[in-house]
């Protein structure tokens, strides 16, 4: 199959199939670079749950933002 034929075929696909093609290509690229997550391995995920210090800091920053100041006076 030529590049032109491939592009023509991809253009004729519906949106869902085009997304599947994109996913396939991205996975193939990640495999080539060795960047995929490995099966059976645990990976830590940070969550803001129970992170009261971060929530407090964010609220302070929001209070000081120009948008918040304008909303209070508007």
Secondary structure as UniProt FT lines:
FT   HELIX           3..12
FT   HELIX           15..33
FT   TURN            39..40
FT   TURN            49..50
FT   HELIX           52..64
FT   HELIX           66..73
//
